[in-house]
Amino acid sequence: MSSLKGKDILHGNQFSKKEIETIIKTASEFEKELKKKDSLTLLRGKILATLFFEPSTRTRLSFEAAMQRLGGGVISMGSVESSSVAKGETLTDTAQTVAQYADVIVIRHPRMGSAKEVADAVSIPVINAGDGAGQHPTQALLDLYTIRKELGTLKNLSITLVGDLKNGRTVHALVEVLSHFGVRFYFVSPDLLRMPEEVAVRMKEKGCEVIETDDLVMAASKSDLVYMTRIQKERFADLSEYEKVKGSYIIDREFLDRLKKKITILHPLPRVDEIHPEVDSYPGAAYFRQMRNGVFVRMALLAMILGKR
């Protein structure tokens, strides 16, 4: 039986290497199964509840698609304005209400620690789909799955992470799961948006080499993969600070020509201007393949959490 049965998925550091490898293996099995048939019956009778207090396209739709591909059902709170939250209901009361109707909750919320708050309040499993500038563990797992598919391995890679490393919950979770595989990290950002010091220190303590720089060309030229992120305007209390750093790093054809090597490019999306659309046809541009992989990985997680794999 899965070691994840009944567990919450809250943080990138909660997974053992063995669990990560099992999730990747299970996701691969589901990907193969969906090539034979459009949907399965593994989670028939089970219900997923989605509570999204922040906008989402890929995460929400891929979770809902994953549950439905497994034969389960989905219920949604809808917009905040159309729910009892608009009447002043607390997050924990909302969660305890939803837990009466569902078997698992997926939550996105602007406050760090909110997913754990919900997990502590209910008896069913809770999956963190992003808690402010905190964590996004399922994104990290689908990123790993994508890296393995694109590069054939997760071991001893050099990976450049670019952009808003301070507020980027995707990169905060990604480095945690990658740390099991002997990765060399290049952290590329404006000084204002550097990776939190405690994260960089923890990676070094785990035996990963960490190079912090503002030179994207140098880092990318020494890397197997570039993980691009958006400068997140919504995380800035002072928009004048955002204006100083927006557009700091852009990948376009000119940039790729300067590298003089093929490189794999990932992005959790949405993008603004940090990857030019002309890059979409580049063979190493894997961000749309990355997006599709989210369904397989989230299928694996849902099946494992609910004790069916």
MODA-V98603 format. One line per field, one symbol per residue. phi: phi as a letter, one per 40 degrees, with the letter a starting at -180 (. if undefined). psi: psi as a letter, one per 40 degrees, with the letter a starting at -180 (. if undefined). A space follows every 50 residues. Layout:
phi = ???
psi = ???
//
This chain:
phi = .cccdgccbbacccccdcccccccccccccdcccccacabbdbdgcbbbb bbcbcabcccccccccccccgcbbbbcgcdccbcdcchcccccccccccc bbbabbbbacccgcccdcdccbcccbbcbhbfccbaccccccccdcdccc bgabcfcbbcbbhcccbcccccccccccccbgccbbcbacdcbcdddccc ccccccgccbbbabcccccccbbcabbcbcccdccccbccccccbcgcbb bbcccccccfacacbbacgcbbbcbcdccdccdccbcccdcccdcccccc ccccccgba
psi = iheeheiihdideehidddddddddddddddddeddidiiedfheihhhh hheiiicddddddddddddeeiihiidaiddeiedeeehiddddddddee eieihhhhiehhedddddddeieiihhhfhgbfcigdddddddddddddd eeiehfihhhhibgedegddddddddddeeefihhhhhiiddfihhdddd dddddeeihhhhiegdddddeeidihhiiihgdeehdhddddddeiedhh hadddddddfihihhiheiiiceehideedehdehedddddddddddddd dddddefe.
//
